[in-house]
Amino acid sequence: MARQLRAEATRSAALRAAADLFLEVGHASATLSQVSAESGVTKGALYFHFASKEELARAIVDEGRERVAAACAALVDSRSPALESVIGISYAVLDLANSDTLVRVMYRLQLEVRGSREDSVFSTWQNHFQNLFERAIVHGDVLDNLDAENAALLVCEVLSGVLVVSEATDALDRAPVRMERVWRAILPSLVAPDKLPYFREFASRSLSSFLRERDDESVAL
């Protein structure tokens, strides 16, 4: 048991150091020797867990996807309108990119590392959103003629765009705010006019609550 715990701690230390290094210098420029030095993990122990830099990168992708999946799952409540869950997920996954270095690097690596694009986090988003939009159609929360697959694709594409632009402009901490503005623009294409005020208000109120909770957590830390 003690040996297993040490092995898990070693692996976690290597993943954290690699994520920080990849963020600082890029995956292409980083070396396993640098990861070893930054993490305090010997080269032998590092190679025991990861045979190559690509294998280490794929491990970061897998861990990051698990964290994103957990955040999404926590926001899918069958008792709440499905569109509310879609909005909440959009804020949460963007905030993870800002608060969790490993998740931020995972998003980048999804596009850079061979073998990491299959079953990507972006596909996970789209699957979640399509299931939720299908439920929203059944419950009458969105337009009757809405195509769940196309609606999911739309949200996935704009969410990806907000993520990319926010990182490119060094404004990831403001990404949820950007997304709320996007919601105000696209909601008319998703919901009936009589429900538009409610969901716009929900998007705004949910953002305020989300940011307040994030600030409270920062103060506590």
Protein Blocks (a to p, Z undefined) as FASTA:
>chain_A
ZZmmmmmmmmmmmmmmmmmmmmmnopklpcfklmmmmnopafklmmmmmmbfklmmmmmm
mmmmmmmmmmmmmmmcfkbcfklmmmmmmmmmmmmmmmmmklmmmmmmmmmmghilgopf
klmmmmmmmmmmmmmmmnopacfklcfklmmmmmmmmmmmmmmmmmmnopmkmmmmmmmm
mmmmmmmmmmcfklmmmmmmmmmmmmmmmmmmmmmmmmmZZ
